[in-house]
Every structure is written in C-alpha cells, then in structure tokens.
Amino acid sequence: MNLIQAILLGIIQGITEFLPISSSGHLVLFQKILGVTEPTLTFDIVVHLGTLVAVIAVFWKDIVSILRKPFQKLTLLLIAGTIPTGIIGVVFKDFFEELFASGKTLGFEFLVTGLVLFFAENLSRGYKDVEETTYLDAAFVGVMQGAAILPAVSRSGLTISGALFRNMDKDFAARFSFLLSIPAILGAAVFDMKDILEAGVGNLYPASLGAGFIFAAIFGYISIKYFIGMLKKGKMRVFSYYVFVIAALVLIDQYLTHIFF
C-alpha cells in the first residue's frame, strides 16, 4: 500500500465510519478497487483508531463527565450496550473475518443497510433521554452494533435505528451510538493485537500508517458533525439511496461483470 492509497483509504474510513453507509464495507470495496492485495489488518485498526480520536474530540465533555463520575447512568448504559457487542464479536470472530477477506456478501449487506436507513425515519418519534433509557434498550442497541460487524452493514445506521426503535430521542440516539463506538473500537484493537503483532506492517511504511490515521481522524470529525445535523433535520433516509446504488453496483459486479469480485 502506497502513501496515496493510505490517504484515500483514511479519508474513506473517516467519512464512512459515522455516516450510516458502512465504513468497513467501503474499506473492503475500495481496497479491491485500488488493487490493495496485501493483508490490511494493521492498517484497518490504525484508521479505526483515527476515527476514535474524532469521537473523543466531539464528545469530550461526555467522556470527561464519565471519568469524573464513572458510576453514573450513562456509563452503565454504555456497559450494557458493550456486553452483547463483545459476545457477538468473540463468538463469530472467524466468521466475520472470512466475510471481510472474501467480500462475497458485500452487495447484500449494503442492501440491508439501505433498507434499515429507508425505514428508520418512521422510528423517529422517540422521547427517551439518559434517565428514561433502560438497560434493555442499551443492550438492544449493543446487539445491533454486534450485527454491524458484518462488512457492509453500517454500525452507526444500525445502532441509531435500533435506538430509535427503542424510543430514544434523536439527539441521545446519535450521542449514545457514537459513544458506544469507543469501547467497540478499543476492544477490537485489543482483541486483534495478537494477529496485528503476527501480521506486522507488511508492505506498509510508517508514513502510510500515519497518513491513514490523521486523515481518518480529520474526516471522521467532519463526518460526525455533518451526520448529527442531518439526523436532526430528519434526513437519514437520504443516505439509503446512496447505499442502494452501491448495493446494486456491487451485486452486478459480483454476479455479472466480475471486475473487482
């Protein structure tokens, strides 16, 4: 992977991690388009850590509050949401890795993401804030996040839609979804540490890793701000049209043209 490829993939990761269009799906897709054939586990983790910096930059007040009062309701809700995600990630680790490597279900997963986003607008009459949200609500969102480990299923799309389904307020649904990504990203990095050490950096130069990290962080920050604004305006469905187009193109290539798949 050269520097230009790393920058492009960092930008793609930053934009798509928080827009409900699936960052993992886009990374798999664009790695194939850009002709990146070597193992990319280390790079993928690095750019995900870049987007983690973006979350911390946007929600630093919540994070400081959690650190000062670690046993508050928001902390316990995040724990309740993280547990099912962790269980799903551990139990189905090999299955998910196989799908990432092959990309064979990418088109169908983009299609699922599009359908979820299309109907999510009908779930936008929520009223629950932190105090009204139950631990069962949080666990349900955590299950949605676990399902979103699938390559082209959007984490933010599925978790926010799940939160709206459980009658969370739009603002809190977005806030909870993004905060829930922090332990998920950190947990994935720690869980994959053994594989990362074994894989090493391969053909990656430190400059490529650094560029991917920086651009993922910058564009992740912009992406969060933009998506929260779109969610408040009730325009989540707009993203479904884009995902439907991507799904159609990928499915056509997977079953007819076979240019990238």
C-alpha positions as CSV (number, residue, x, y, z in Angstrom):
1,M,0.0,0.0,0.0
2,N,1.5,3.3,-1.0
3,L,1.0,6.7,0.6
4,I,-1.7,7.9,-1.8
5,Q,-3.7,4.7,-1.3
6,A,-3.3,5.1,2.5
7,I,-4.6,8.7,2.4
8,L,-7.6,7.8,0.2
9,L,-8.5,4.9,2.5
10,G,-8.1,7.1,5.6
11,I,-10.4,9.7,4.1
12,I,-12.9,7.0,3.2
13,Q,-12.8,5.5,6.7
14,G,-13.2,8.9,8.3
15,I,-16.3,9.8,6.2
16,T,-18.0,6.4,6.2
17,E,-17.4,5.4,9.9
18,F,-20.0,7.9,11.1
19,L,-22.2,8.4,8.1
20,P,-24.7,5.4,8.0
21,I,-23.2,3.9,4.9
22,S,-20.7,1.3,6.4
23,S,-17.0,2.1,6.7
24,S,-15.9,-1.5,6.7
25,G,-17.9,-2.2,3.6
26,H,-16.3,0.8,1.9
27,L,-12.8,-0.2,3.0
28,V,-13.2,-3.7,1.6
29,L,-14.7,-2.3,-1.6
30,F,-12.1,0.4,-2.2
31,Q,-9.2,-1.9,-1.3
32,K,-10.3,-4.0,-4.2
33,I,-10.8,-1.0,-6.5
34,L,-7.4,0.4,-5.6
35,G,-5.8,-3.0,-6.0
36,V,-4.6,-3.4,-2.4
37,T,-4.0,-7.1,-2.2
38,E,-1.7,-7.5,0.9
39,P,-3.2,-8.1,4.3
40,T,-4.5,-4.9,5.8
41,L,-5.5,-5.8,9.4
42,T,-2.9,-3.4,10.9
43,F,-3.9,-0.5,8.6
44,D,-7.6,-1.1,9.3
45,I,-7.1,-1.0,13.0
46,V,-5.0,2.2,12.7
47,V,-7.6,4.1,10.7
48,H,-10.3,2.9,13.1
49,L,-8.2,4.4,15.9
50,G,-8.1,7.6,13.9
51,T,-11.9,7.8,13.9
52,L,-11.8,7.0,17.6
53,V,-9.9,10.3,18.1
54,A,-12.7,12.1,16.2
55,V,-15.3,10.7,18.6
56,I,-13.3,11.8,21.6
57,A,-12.8,15.3,20.1
58,V,-16.6,15.7,19.5
59,F,-17.9,14.1,22.7
60,W,-15.0,15.1,25.1
61,K,-17.5,16.6,27.6
62,D,-19.3,13.3,28.0
63,I,-16.1,11.5,28.3
64,V,-14.8,13.8,31.0
65,S,-18.1,13.5,32.8
66,I,-17.8,9.7,32.7
67,L,-14.3,9.8,34.0
68,R,-15.3,12.1,36.9
69,K,-18.5,10.1,37.7
70,P,-17.8,6.6,36.5
71,F,-20.9,5.1,38.0
72,Q,-23.5,7.4,36.5
73,K,-26.4,6.1,34.4
74,L,-24.7,6.9,31.1
75,T,-21.7,4.7,32.0
76,L,-23.9,1.8,33.0
77,L,-25.9,2.1,29.8
78,L,-22.7,2.0,27.7
79,I,-21.6,-1.1,29.6
80,A,-25.0,-2.7,28.9
81,G,-24.6,-1.9,25.3
82,T,-21.0,-3.1,25.0
83,I,-21.5,-6.6,26.5
84,P,-23.7,-8.0,23.7
85,T,-21.4,-6.5,21.1
86,G,-18.4,-8.1,22.7
87,I,-20.1,-11.5,22.9
88,I,-21.1,-11.4,19.3
89,G,-17.6,-10.3,18.2
90,V,-15.9,-13.1,20.1
91,V,-18.3,-15.9,19.2
92,F,-18.4,-15.1,15.5
93,K,-14.8,-13.7,15.0
94,D,-13.7,-16.3,12.5
95,F,-17.0,-16.0,10.5
96,F,-16.7,-12.2,10.3
97,E,-13.0,-12.4,9.2
98,E,-13.9,-14.8,6.4
99,L,-16.5,-12.4,5.1
100,F,-14.1,-9.5,5.3
101,A,-11.5,-11.4,3.3
102,S,-13.8,-12.6,0.6
103,G,-16.3,-9.7,0.3
104,K,-18.7,-12.2,-1.1
105,T,-21.7,-10.9,0.9
106,L,-20.9,-7.2,0.4
107,G,-23.7,-6.4,-2.0
108,F,-26.4,-8.0,0.1
109,E,-25.1,-6.3,3.3
110,F,-25.2,-2.9,1.6
111,L,-28.8,-3.7,0.6
112,V,-29.7,-4.5,4.2
113,T,-28.1,-1.2,5.4
114,G,-30.1,0.7,2.7
115,L,-33.4,-0.9,3.9
116,V,-32.7,-0.1,7.5
117,L,-32.0,3.5,6.7
118,F,-35.0,3.8,4.5
119,F,-37.4,2.8,7.2
120,A,-35.6,4.4,10.1
121,E,-37.4,7.7,9.6
122,N,-40.6,6.0,10.7
123,L,-39.0,5.4,14.1
124,S,-38.1,9.0,14.9
125,R,-40.7,9.9,17.5
126,G,-38.6,8.9,20.5
127,Y,-38.7,10.7,23.8
128,K,-36.1,8.8,26.0
129,D,-33.0,10.6,27.2
130,V,-30.4,9.1,29.6
131,E,-32.7,8.7,32.6
132,E,-35.6,7.2,30.6
133,T,-33.5,4.7,28.7
134,T,-33.4,1.2,30.2
135,Y,-30.6,-1.3,30.3
136,L,-32.6,-3.5,28.0
137,D,-32.7,-0.6,25.5
138,A,-29.0,-0.2,25.7
139,A,-28.4,-4.0,25.3
140,F,-30.7,-4.0,22.2
141,V,-28.5,-1.2,20.6
142,G,-25.5,-3.3,21.5
143,V,-26.9,-6.3,19.7
144,M,-27.4,-4.0,16.6
145,Q,-23.8,-2.9,16.9
146,G,-22.7,-6.6,17.1
147,A,-24.6,-7.4,13.9
148,A,-22.9,-4.4,12.2
149,I,-19.6,-6.1,12.5
150,L,-20.6,-7.6,9.1
151,P,-18.5,-5.8,6.5
152,A,-21.2,-3.7,4.7
153,V,-23.7,-3.3,7.5
154,S,-23.4,0.3,8.9
155,R,-22.6,0.5,12.6
156,S,-24.0,4.0,13.0
157,G,-27.0,3.2,10.8
158,L,-27.9,0.1,12.7
159,T,-27.3,1.4,16.2
160,I,-29.1,4.7,15.7
161,S,-32.0,2.9,14.0
162,G,-32.1,0.4,16.9
163,A,-32.1,3.3,19.4
164,L,-35.0,5.0,17.6
165,F,-36.8,1.7,17.6
166,R,-36.4,1.7,21.4
167,N,-37.9,5.2,21.5
168,M,-34.7,7.1,22.3
169,D,-34.7,10.8,21.5
170,K,-32.8,11.6,18.2
171,D,-30.1,13.6,19.9
172,F,-29.5,10.9,22.5
173,A,-29.7,8.1,20.0
174,A,-26.8,9.7,18.0
175,R,-24.8,10.5,21.1
176,F,-25.2,7.0,22.6
177,S,-24.3,5.4,19.2
178,F,-21.1,7.4,18.9
179,L,-20.1,6.9,22.5
180,L,-20.8,3.2,22.2
181,S,-18.3,3.1,19.3
182,I,-15.4,3.9,21.7
183,P,-15.3,0.6,23.7
184,A,-16.1,-1.3,20.5
185,I,-13.1,0.2,18.6
186,L,-10.8,-0.2,21.6
187,G,-12.0,-3.7,22.2
188,A,-11.5,-4.7,18.6
189,A,-7.9,-3.3,18.7
190,V,-7.0,-5.1,21.9
191,F,-8.7,-8.4,20.7
192,D,-6.8,-8.3,17.4
193,M,-3.5,-7.4,19.0
194,K,-2.1,-10.9,18.7
195,D,-3.0,-11.0,15.0
196,I,-1.6,-7.5,14.5
197,L,1.8,-8.5,16.0
198,E,1.9,-11.6,13.8
199,A,0.9,-9.7,10.7
200,G,3.3,-6.8,11.4
201,V,3.1,-3.8,9.0
202,G,3.8,-5.8,5.9
203,N,4.5,-3.5,3.0
204,L,3.2,-0.5,4.9
205,Y,5.5,2.4,5.6
206,P,5.1,4.3,8.8
207,A,4.2,7.3,6.7
208,S,1.3,5.4,5.2
209,L,0.0,4.3,8.7
210,G,0.4,7.9,10.0
211,A,-1.4,9.4,7.0
212,G,-4.3,7.0,7.2
213,F,-4.6,7.7,11.0
214,I,-4.6,11.5,10.5
215,F,-6.9,11.7,7.6
216,A,-9.4,9.3,9.2
217,A,-9.4,11.5,12.4
218,I,-9.9,14.7,10.4
219,F,-12.7,13.5,8.1
220,G,-14.2,11.5,11.0
221,Y,-14.7,14.7,13.0
222,I,-16.3,16.4,10.0
223,S,-18.5,13.4,9.3
224,I,-19.9,13.3,12.9
225,K,-20.8,16.9,12.8
226,Y,-22.4,16.6,9.4
227,F,-24.4,13.5,10.3
228,I,-25.8,14.8,13.5
229,G,-27.1,17.9,11.6
230,M,-28.7,15.6,9.0
231,L,-30.3,13.4,11.7
232,K,-31.8,16.5,13.4
233,K,-33.3,17.6,10.1
234,G,-34.9,14.1,9.6
235,K,-32.9,13.3,6.5
236,M,-31.5,9.9,7.5
237,R,-33.3,8.3,4.5
238,V,-31.2,10.3,2.1
239,F,-28.3,8.0,2.8
240,S,-30.3,4.9,1.9
241,Y,-30.5,6.0,-1.8
242,Y,-26.7,6.1,-2.0
243,V,-26.4,2.7,-0.3
244,F,-28.9,1.2,-2.7
245,V,-26.9,2.4,-5.6
246,I,-23.7,0.9,-4.1
247,A,-25.5,-2.3,-3.4
248,A,-26.7,-2.6,-7.0
249,L,-23.3,-1.9,-8.5
250,V,-21.6,-4.4,-6.2
251,L,-24.2,-7.1,-6.9
252,I,-23.9,-6.5,-10.6
253,D,-20.1,-6.9,-10.4
254,Q,-20.3,-9.9,-8.1
255,Y,-22.8,-11.8,-10.3
256,L,-22.2,-10.4,-13.8
257,T,-19.1,-8.4,-14.7
258,H,-16.6,-9.7,-12.1
259,I,-14.3,-6.7,-12.5
260,F,-13.4,-6.4,-8.8
261,F,-15.1,-9.5,-7.3
